[in-house]
Every structure is written in structure tokens, then in C-alpha cells.
Amino acid sequence: MWQDNYTVLLKGKEWSFGNWTNEESTYIYVNYIHSTHELVIIPEFPSFLILLLFMTATLLAVIVYRRKHSM
């Protein structure tokens, strides 16, 4: 689903990782020495998807506005 669009942070710094996917799941493998750390995985949307969502929201807003003010 995310097609390798991840950022993995360990203690606030980018960290290398491995990943693989199957039909239902994505797995992320992180190698570090075990202790107490904050590990953050940030999925990143492709930019074309964000643009498409913004355009759809704008179009829906225009349709609602026109229907409200055409009566």
C-alpha cells in the first residue's frame, strides 16, 4: 500500500530499515541494540495523492456552494 514511502526515526534521527510486503501486510525490519528508545514510523503519502484529494475536496465544496446559492 505505501510502496516504500516510509521514514523511520530512532531517537529523532533517520534510521535505516528493511521492508517487505505481501497481499495484505507490510513488514518493517529495524536493527538496533535493545534498550529503551523511541521508534517512530512515518508513512508518507505520494504527492500526487495529496493533490488529488485536495482537488476532490475543492470540487465538492464548489458543488455544495452552487447548490446552496442557486435556489
N, C-alpha and C positions, 0 to 999 in steps of 0.2 A: 504493500500500500504506500509506504513512504519512499520507496525506491532510493535507498541510501541517503536520504535527506535528514541526517541527524547531526547534532552536535552533542558530544559527551564532555561534561565538565567534572573534574575531580578536584575538590578543594578550590573551586573557582577558576581552574586552568583547563584549557582544552586537553583531552586525553585520547590517545589512540585506542581503537576498538576494532573488533571484527563483528560482522553480522551475516546472517543468512536468513532466508525466508522460505516458507512453503506455501501451500494454497491458503492457509488460514492464519498463520502467525509469522511474526518477525522476531528473531532472536538476536540479542546484542551481547557480545562477549567482551568483558573488560578485565584486563590482567593488572592486579596491583597487590601490594603486600597488605595482608589483612590487619586492619586496625580500625579505629573509628574515623571515618571520612564522610564527607557529604558528596554523594554522587548524583549528578543531575543529567537527565537525558532530555534534550530539547528537540522535538520533531519540528522540522521546518517545512512549511508549505512551499511548493513551487510558485514562483512569482506569477505565472500565467493563471494559476488557480485563484490567487488573491484578486487579480484584475477581473477575472470572470465573475467572481462573487460580488465585487463592487459594482460592476456593470449591471448585474441582475438586480441588485438592491436598488440602484438608481432607476432602472426601468420600472420596477414595481412601484416605487414612490411616485413617479410621473403618472402611471396609470391610475393610482388611487387619487392623486390630486385632480386629474382631469375628470374622473367620475364624480368627485365631490362638487366640483365647481361648474359642471355642465348642466346641472338641473336648475 
